[in-house]
Amino acid sequence: MRERAKLNLLHNSRLLAVPILIAGVLAAASVCASAQVSLTTVVDLAQRNSSAVKLAEADLQKAQGALAQTQDAFIPNLGIGTNFGYSHGFPTGQPSVGSATMQSLVFSYSQREYIRAARAAIDAATQQLKDAQEQVALDASTAYIELDTVNLELEAARQQSGFTSDLLRIEQQRAEAGIDSNLELLNAELTAANLKLQRLHLETRAATLSKQIAALTGLPDGVFLPAHSSIPEIPAVTAGEAPRTLSGIVAAGSLARSKQFQAKGDDLAWRRPQLGFGAVYNYDINELNNYEQFYRPNTFTPNNVSFGLQINIPFFDFALRAKAKVTASEALRATVEEEQAQQQNDVQIATLTGSLRELDALAEVASLKQQIADAQLKTVLAQLESGNGGSGPGAPPQLTPKAEQLARIDERQKYQDALDAGLDLAKARLQLLRALGHMDDWLHELHTK
């Protein structure tokens, strides 16, 4: 009862905290059209708002209720009732106007196994709740980091749009002056069209991610922006480290044990006897049906009590035997599903480890390309400023403003490519954290950021 009270109090406090936290965010958002919201706040809101977490909490409450139900079978229950009626002729029942009954289970081989099954089910529900919270944290973190990255890419794409406008203007002037052919102008227009398409794609991604985060957190769409400074560094883990036990796999193991205890209890139900206790009290009257005339004088008494033990020894109960076979097959299935979950997680770890090495290399290549593009842009700007170049033998050609815009566009493109590579790497690292059972490390990083 104490555990259930604590759970109800925790559940109610979580329900109260959701509107308070949302109201705080909305109040901050009212000051500015789009307020910055930290990653920690988004993850907390997502975990509180998640339907998967709420369902897991309901399953935990159900499991706790099932344990209480199996344990309470040994506690005597008391029922009080009353009955009025009239009978003609020989009495057909007791002349009771008030009765109280009490019964309980005293000893049962099966009930002990059912209690163990209920406790294992609570362990499974607890781990499933933790697994749901970790999955929501992963989804919210991934969407938040991606939205932050896309916003940075959008800013770079808008800068590219300005450089592209300058490039088109320069090419138009050069084509009119006969310096460049119309083909160069068409190439510049094609570059502008490709960059516009890329920018539209980024805007669509940003809108989709914003709606996804709004659905996860319960916040209205468009009232917040990600705060880049709130994103901590993702802990670097590798498959070489000893993986912790994943909550989902622990839940599968506990569920398998629960099914095994249940199957054992059902098997004992038709093999072993059980002992019960019962007591009945009746308050009888003679006024309504004149019971006393059918008994010896002065033998009728209003207060009657009976109690005793009941021993039930099953013999040919084929229904119980069939039920035992059903639960045994369910236990076998749960055991196989536990093994399957472990195998799938091992495969995922191996796949993510291989992908992580490749993505790490791709991120390094993209970063180097961005640094090279930045250095080339600085070189072009320096040459344009110094006026180096000429028509003499061996002299480098004089650079034009067209070269500057092309260099700026290329540098911004390489910058976006580096952001994309870093995003893919961050996603893979978060997924590997989850597969290795290290999501607690990430959540700790969030709350200490």
ABEGO torsion letter per residue (X at the ends): XAAAAAAAAAAAAAAAAAAAAAAAAAAAAAABABBBBBAAAAAAAAAAABAAAAAAAAAAAAAAAAAAAAAAAABBBBBBBBBBBBBBEBBABBBBABBBBBBBBABBAAAAAAAAAAAAAAAAAAAAAAAAAAAAAAAAAAAAAAAAAAAAAAAAAAAAAAAAAAAAAAAAAAAAAGABBAAAAAAAAAAAAAAAAAAAAAAAAAAAAAAAAAAAAGBBBGABBBBAAABBBBBBBBAABBBBBBAAAAAAAAAAAAAAAAAAAAAAAAABBBBBBBBBBBBBBAAAAGAAAABBBGABBABBBBBEBBBBBBBBBAAAAAAAAAAAAAAAAAAAAAAAAAAAAAAAAAAAAAAAAAAAAAAAAAAAAAAAAAAAAAAAAAAAAAGBEEABBGBBBBBBAAAAAAAAAAAAAAAAAAAAAAAAAAAAAAAAAAAAGAAAAAAAAAAAX
